[in-house]
C-alpha cells in the first residue's frame, strides 16, 4: 500500500499554502571549501589567467582566417 500523507489533493495544496513562507527543510547553507578544493580552484584560476593571452591571440587568428579575402584582381600590389 502506498503512503498518502493527506487524504486528498486539495488538502495537500491547502497545507502547502499554509506553510508557503517557511524555508524548506532541504535548503542548507553551503559548506566551506576544504584546503584541497581551495588550492585546486586557485590553481585553475591561475592557469586560466596564464592562458588568456594565448587564447586571445588564437581568437584573433581565427577571426582573421575566416574574413573574406579579396579577389586576386582586387589585391593591392606592393
C-alpha distance (Angstrom), angle and dihedral (degrees) to the residues before:
residue distance angle dihedral
X1 . . .
X2 3.79 . .
X3 3.77 123.3 .
X4 3.80 114.5 -110.5
X5 3.81 112.9 -176.6
X6 3.83 92.6 -170.6
X7 3.79 127.1 35.3
X8 3.80 94.2 -132.9
X9 3.77 141.1 20.6
X10 3.81 91.5 -117.9
X11 3.81 90.8 55.2
X12 3.81 90.5 50.9
X13 3.82 91.6 50.1
X14 3.80 90.3 48.5
X15 3.80 91.1 52.8
X16 3.81 91.3 48.6
X17 3.81 91.0 49.7
X18 3.80 90.7 51.5
X19 3.81 91.8 55.0
X20 3.78 97.9 37.3
X21 3.82 95.7 119.1
X22 3.78 96.5 53.8
X23 3.77 125.5 98.6
X24 3.79 110.3 -106.3
X25 3.81 112.9 -111.6
X26 3.83 94.2 -123.1
X27 3.83 94.4 61.4
X28 3.79 110.3 99.9
X29 3.77 133.6 171.7
X30 3.82 111.9 -99.5
X31 3.77 113.5 -99.5
X32 3.80 118.1 -116.3
X33 3.80 117.7 -99.4
X34 3.78 118.3 -98.6
X35 3.79 120.4 -121.8
X36 3.83 90.4 -103.2
X37 3.81 92.7 50.8
X38 3.79 92.2 46.9
X39 3.83 91.7 50.6
X40 3.81 90.9 46.6
X41 3.80 94.4 52.3
X42 3.81 93.3 43.4
X43 3.82 90.2 50.7
X44 3.80 91.7 47.6
X45 3.80 90.8 50.5
X46 3.80 91.4 49.1
X47 3.81 91.5 48.9
X48 3.80 91.6 49.1
X49 3.80 90.5 49.4
X50 3.81 90.7 50.2
X51 3.81 90.7 51.8
X52 3.81 94.4 49.1
X53 3.87 97.5 92.1
X54 3.80 92.0 47.3
X55 3.80 92.1 48.7
X56 3.81 91.2 48.3
X57 3.81 90.3 51.8
X58 3.80 89.9 48.5
X59 3.79 90.8 50.5
X60 3.80 92.0 50.6
X61 3.80 91.8 49.1
X62 3.81 91.2 49.7
X63 3.79 91.2 50.0
X64 3.80 90.2 49.5
X65 3.81 91.7 47.9
X66 3.80 92.6 55.9
X67 3.80 97.9 45.1
X68 3.79 113.6 113.3
X69 3.79 110.0 -96.9
X70 3.79 120.5 -138.3
X71 3.76 119.7 -108.9
X72 3.83 113.1 -98.7
X73 3.81 91.9 -105.6
X74 3.82 90.8 55.0
X75 3.79 97.0 50.3
X76 3.79 113.2 110.1
X77 3.78 115.8 -117.1
X78 3.79 117.9 -131.0
